[in-house]
């Protein structure tokens, strides 16, 4: 039979002064006891808690018997004792089914999952953006070329069952000031996704409050330089003649470099639809619908639960330009293809190997430099075709919700980053509604001098 605990008067310094030397206990709950060990020069606080058939015990601080500063009174000792027991039980729960999961391990598993997903899409082994971001600012990475070793951040070694909001805030505060707000937010989102994934996979042995710690520790903050984020810069909004000049240059580069129409068709579709490269690259032959006068653009992978396609009307000239890509091909084949090359062993010569779909936006980098150089627009980026498509629709007076749907984005994003052109477009619409109101030749009209 378990012994009955004999409660000791340890709540005040005067009561403790009358106690004999040794350890005295007081119950906090049936399985947790606060202890006071009295010595010759004061005492210290202890906590013990039931662990299986026995108890675990731990000192938690010095009692305020003689000095008040930096010591613990009874109430502070109770709070500290409860906190230590909760932490110890979480520790035991976390390691019960295997080694404790650290922030670094959670990030590594997330990176492996992202790398596998991107490699599957590309058809070859590639490293995701999340791997580069988390490797540089959390996990650390070995020396590569001229780049030295990047040490892991202290946060990587923290076990997630002991993770505190302060740990996350300290990591954020330690990020380089030179890191752009957009890049910083992507990094934070990567870590948030990694930790939430780890909690979901290990929720039976983790504190249910962990998602709240992750949420508030990695909460998005308003960026001070929001207006400077170059999402829709003035020089990236192209007029129709400028878009035509780029397409003309694309056709010339295509012909001179032996692309056989592959490069030109890609740029045409980007310009006509305003879609992202990742969407256009996934289009199938069946997405070309000449009778309906439209192209079906696969939904982007941004967000959750998205599927299907977005129908985008295009002109006959665009449909005619794509005809060679659909003639005699099955509907489930990729619409936009390109030649791939391999290097002849022992030579600097490259030869054509096979045809396959476009895979990453970086494949457009080199030919795009030639295109914009020939068009005389050295600063224009491929994404300018998307910006220009959105602004073109806005200027035509299309409802913002329709503009957002056609470009597979949100109304909030359109309103945030294209507000100036929305205002201009609405002003033009209002101007068209203005009609003469004052009767001409009315003798009662009084002229107001300037």
C-alpha positions, 0 to 999 in steps of 0.5 A: 500500500502506498504511504500517505504523504505527510504535508509540511508547512512550506508555504512561507519563509517563517514556516520553513525556518522552523523545519528540521534539516532534510526534505519536506513535501507538499502535494500539488496533485495526487501524482505531483509533489513540491519539495523543500530541502532545508540546509544550513544556509537556506533551502532549495525547491524540488519537484517529484512526479509519478513515473510508472511505479516510482517517482522522478525528481528534479531541483527547480530553484533556490528558495527565498529564505534569505535573499528575495532577488533571483529566488523563488517564493512558494507560489513561483515554485508551484508554477515552476514545478508544474511547468517542469512536470508538463515538459517532462511528460511531453518529453516522455510522450514524444520519445515513447514511439521513437527518437524525438523529432527536431525542427531540422528533421521535420524540415529535411522530411519536408524537403525530401517530399518536395524534391520527390514531387518536383522530380516526378513532375519534371521527369528527372531528379531536381532540387526544389526551391524549398531545399535551397531556402531551408538549406541556406537559412535553417539546415545548413549546407556544405561548401559548394564551389566558391560558396563556403560552408553554411552552418545550421541554425540553432533552431534546427536542433530544437525538438518540436515537442519543446518548441516555443514561440520565442524559438521561432521569433528568434530565428526570424529575427536572425534572418539577414536584413538583406533578404527581400520580404517576399523571399523571407515570407516564402522561407517562413511558409516553407518552415511552417509547412514542414512543422505542420506536416510533422505535427500531423504525422506525430500528433499522438505524441505531441502537445495539441497546442503546438499548431498555435505555437507554429501559427503565431511564431511564424505569423505573416507580418505586413511588409514595410516595402510592400509598395516596392515589390516589383510584381507589376512594374510600369516597364513590364506592362506592354502595349499591344504593339510591344507584345507583337514585337516580342512575338515577331522576334520570337518567330525570328529566333525560332527560325534562325536557331532551328526550334522548328516552331516550338519556341514561337508557339510557347511564347504565343500561348504565354502572350495570348492567355497570360498563364504561368509557364508551369500551367502552359507546360502542362497543357495537352493536345486536347486543351486546344479547342478550335471550334470553341475558339479557346484554350483550356489552361490547367489550374495552377498548383497554388493553393489546395484542392484545385483541379480542372482547367480554365477556358481562355478565349483566343483569336484565330491567329493564335489558333492557327499558330498552334495547328502544327502542334496538334496535327496528327497527335493524340489528345492526351499528349503534351501540347507544347514540345521541344527537342532535347540534346545530348553531348557526343561522348568525347566531343563538344558537339551536341546532337538531338536526342528526343522530343519532350515537353517543356519542364522548367521556366529556366529553359526559356531563359537563354532564348528569351535573352535573344528575343528581347534583345532583337525586340529592343526591350532588354529589361522585359521578363517573360512574366511581363506577358502575364502582367500585360494580359491582366492589365489588358483585360482590366482596361477593356472593362472586364469585371475584376472577378472575371479577370481573376478567374481567367488568370487563375488568381484571386480578386484580392491579388488583382486589387492589390497589385493592379490597383492603378490600372483598375482605377484608370480603367474605371475612370475611362468607363465613367468618362464614357458615361458622361453626357451633356446636361446643360441645354445649348443656347439657353439664355438663362445659363450664367457664365462663370468667369475664371 
